[in-house]
């Protein structure tokens, strides 16, 4: 449930699935309640811009909590998943350079694999993953579902330095 103002005030709108552009439902969003599931919120339409992951809970003023100066403009539900996890990560764009197949979390690519530039492309074969800008799951985050990601130009040419699985206990 999204609210235009802080502390769950103002106009509200209930969302039960992906929404590429919330502007037709509300002018802005400053607070929300996640009733169930695990969601990615974006500060730009069409699932672009900064991404934030939220689980069940109440967020009365998420802008000050996350240090954001923008509001939610699009959202997507991360599907519940309880299977195996597998991803091939590459040191360079277009599946070039050193490759590692991952089945679990990694808190620091540089320390574990000596990848000074982080991960630059990947192929998610199984599961849902969160990639982080900095080691130890810090900084900006991005969601990756099953699929091919030849380069990260859509994410500002980011170099990811840690990643973790979106586990069923997140829901």
C-alpha positions in Angstrom: 0.0 0.0 0.0 1.6 3.3 -1.2 0.8 6.7 0.4 1.6 10.1 -1.1 2.7 11.6 2.2 4.9 10.5 5.1 3.4 8.5 8.0 0.8 6.8 5.8 -1.1 10.0 5.1 -2.6 11.4 1.9 -4.0 9.5 -1.0 -3.2 5.8 -1.1 -3.0 3.1 -3.7 -2.8 -0.7 -3.3 -0.5 -2.6 -5.7 -0.5 -6.3 -6.0 2.0 -6.8 -8.9 4.6 -5.1 -11.1 4.0 -1.5 -12.0 6.2 0.2 -14.6 4.9 3.7 -14.0 3.0 4.7 -10.8 2.3 8.3 -12.1 -1.2 7.3 -13.3 -2.1 6.2 -9.8 -0.4 8.9 -7.6 1.7 12.0 -7.9 4.4 10.9 -5.4 5.1 8.3 -2.8 6.7 9.0 0.6 5.5 6.1 2.7 4.3 2.5 2.2 3.4 -0.8 3.8 4.6 -4.1 2.4 1.9 -6.6 3.4 3.6 -9.6 1.9 6.4 -10.7 -0.4 9.7 -9.1 -1.3 9.7 -6.1 -3.6 12.1 -3.9 -5.6 11.2 -0.2 -5.7 12.8 2.1 -8.3 13.1 5.9 -8.2 12.4 6.1 -12.0 9.7 4.7 -14.2 10.2 1.5 -16.1 12.3 -0.2 -13.4 15.2 2.2 -13.9 17.2 4.3 -11.5 18.2 3.4 -8.0 16.7 0.2 -6.7 15.7 -0.6 -3.1 14.6 -4.0 -1.8 11.9 -4.1 0.8 10.3 -7.0 2.8 7.2 -7.1 4.9 7.0 -4.1 7.1 5.9 -0.5 7.5 8.0 2.4 6.1 6.6 5.7 7.3 9.4 7.9 5.8 11.6 5.7 3.6 13.2 8.8 2.0 15.0 9.8 5.2 15.7 6.1 6.0 17.5 5.5 2.8 18.9 9.0 2.3 17.0 9.4 -0.9 15.7 12.6 -2.4 13.3 10.9 -4.8 10.3 8.7 -4.4 9.1 5.4 -5.7 8.1 5.6 -9.4 7.9 1.9 -10.3 7.9 -1.4 -8.5 8.3 -5.1 -9.1 7.6 -8.1 -7.0 10.4 -10.6 -6.6 8.9 -14.0 -7.2 9.0 -16.5 -4.3 11.6 -19.1 -5.0 12.7 -22.2 -3.1 15.0 -24.1 -5.4 18.7 -24.2 -6.2 20.7 -21.1 -7.0 23.2 -20.9 -9.8 24.8 -18.0 -11.6 27.9 -17.6 -13.8 29.7 -14.4 -13.2 32.3 -12.8 -15.4 35.1 -10.4 -14.7 34.4 -8.4 -17.9 31.5 -7.4 -20.3 30.1 -9.9 -22.8 31.0 -13.0 -20.7 34.7 -12.3 -21.1 37.6 -12.7 -18.6 37.6 -15.0 -15.6 34.4 -16.8 -15.0 33.1 -18.2 -11.6 30.0 -20.3 -11.1 28.2 -19.3 -7.9 25.7 -21.2 -5.9 25.9 -19.1 -2.7 26.6 -15.6 -1.4 29.8 -13.8 -1.8 30.7 -10.8 0.4 33.7 -9.6 -1.5 34.7 -10.5 -5.1 38.1 -8.8 -4.8 39.2 -10.8 -1.8 37.8 -14.1 -2.9 38.6 -14.0 -6.6 41.1 -11.2 -6.9 38.7 -9.3 -9.3 39.9 -5.8 -8.9 37.0 -4.5 -11.1 34.3 -6.6 -9.7 31.7 -8.5 -11.7 30.8 -7.0 -15.2 28.4 -9.5 -16.7 26.5 -12.6 -15.6 24.1 -15.4 -16.6 21.6 -16.2 -13.9 20.5 -19.8 -14.4 18.6 -20.5 -11.2 17.2 -18.3 -8.4 17.0 -14.6 -7.7 20.0 -12.6 -6.7 20.9 -9.2 -5.3 24.1 -7.6 -6.4 25.8 -4.8 -4.4 28.1 -1.9 -5.4 30.5 -2.5 -2.5 31.8 -5.5 -0.5 29.8 -6.8 2.5 26.4 -6.2 0.8 26.8 -2.4 1.1 26.0 0.5 -1.2 23.5 0.5 -4.0 21.8 -2.8 -4.9 20.4 -4.4 -8.0 18.0 -7.3 -8.5 18.8 -10.0 -11.1 16.3 -12.7 -12.0 17.0 -15.6 -14.3 18.4 -14.4 -17.6 21.5 -13.1 -19.5 23.2 -9.9 -18.6 25.9 -9.2 -21.2 26.9 -5.9 -19.7 25.7 -3.6 -16.9 25.3 -0.4 -19.0 21.6 -0.2 -18.0 22.8 0.1 -14.4 25.3 2.9 -15.1 28.2 0.6 -15.9 28.3 -0.6 -12.4 30.9 -3.0 -11.1 29.4 -5.2 -8.5 31.5 -6.3 -5.6 29.3 -8.6 -3.5 26.1 -10.6 -4.1 23.6 -12.7 -2.2 20.7 -15.0 -2.9 17.1 -13.8 -2.3 16.1 -16.6 0.0 12.6 -17.8 1.0 13.1 -16.4 4.5 13.1 -12.8 3.0 9.4 -13.2 2.5 
